[in-house]
């Protein structure tokens, strides 16, 4: 790097979802959850995977209440201690694990995450859930599915399917964490 | 974080806060669960290498490692080849040859964990060395203070008793200073170390004078096994001047807490009515020890073997 006056190449940013798009996608998933859960809706638990799955789960719960009048339980499960790539990626600070008072036994749990990629986060979340109780069924809702699965895992609710190459990175920004809503695909420099 | 945890000075403010935050998250994640076990350290081996007697520290480390799914080997000097004259170095190299990833060591000689850290590849955690340091005890004390009072910055901590021989006191002084607490040591002059003037603390010889301004009173054990000279005239006199009884506890501010690292000499440095009172955090400290040691093991061992 030294001796070169050229600036590092700016990553090319293709905005994939705007703030309005994110809002519409969340609304659509909320409607789908209401429709699919039917009379079970009250027993639903939305469990967000930190960091950005947690605010997404809360947003979905708010929209579900707006559309159906039914308040669903929300929780979060931090999966750091269940990851299989800790040795590769190093340790990191833990985030909240918080389940509703009533627990998850016998209930329909919908895991919520921002991006579905290799499927390893979801695998870790499933392991964590197994230690926390025995749900009747577990489903998965994601804002973006970018492909490249490494495990036999699929999402039940997908905000947007995005074909990507492995070298790209999908960045989800949410107002609660990043100050604004946006999804972009960035080429790694 | 460094690869080893040998003394409280190995932790800067960010590291120490990370340990406490991680412990809090682990505690809340495991609260109320039937399966109190996490798969994080599956396949890792932790050796508890104890050359001195211990109840709570060894069990606490063992439980912490097991809750993180590590394999645990408990080694105590009694009944091992150490009694045949095997050296610390050979013992450590033997254990490492058997595949240990971390060694939790307690030793009667100050500095033994530091020597050990130069010989082995894995992480070394000091679980008490001589009269030097006991960093995980300081971490769990800081965790307990933060849990009870909600903060550490500016908290006034009074540490009372045998500071000279106390590795708990040394580790607490440095860690609490790092975390912004104000520490006052209270002890008979004979039980204060030479050079205490260079520590980040205030020193007093009058317990009654400092109690009304204390947020935390930490009583140290009178270490009979290290009392090889006449440090004070009699146990009764020590107890009268430096023991915490019900009357002295009454002089504390309303929300102040009383701590003791254990094992206690009831009636000596702490009266039974104080140890069993609502202000006492002694049982909390033991429970918190497991969460804090889980956090330490996770942060030292969880990541890549050589990510520094």
Interface residues (C-beta under 8 A of the other chain):
Chain A: X78 X81 X82 X86 X87 X88 X89 X90 X91 X93 X94 X95 X96 X97 X98 X127 X131 X132
Chain B: X1 X18 X21 X22 X25 X26 X28 X29 X33 X35 X37 X38 X39 X40 X68 X298 X299 X302 X303 X304 X305 X307
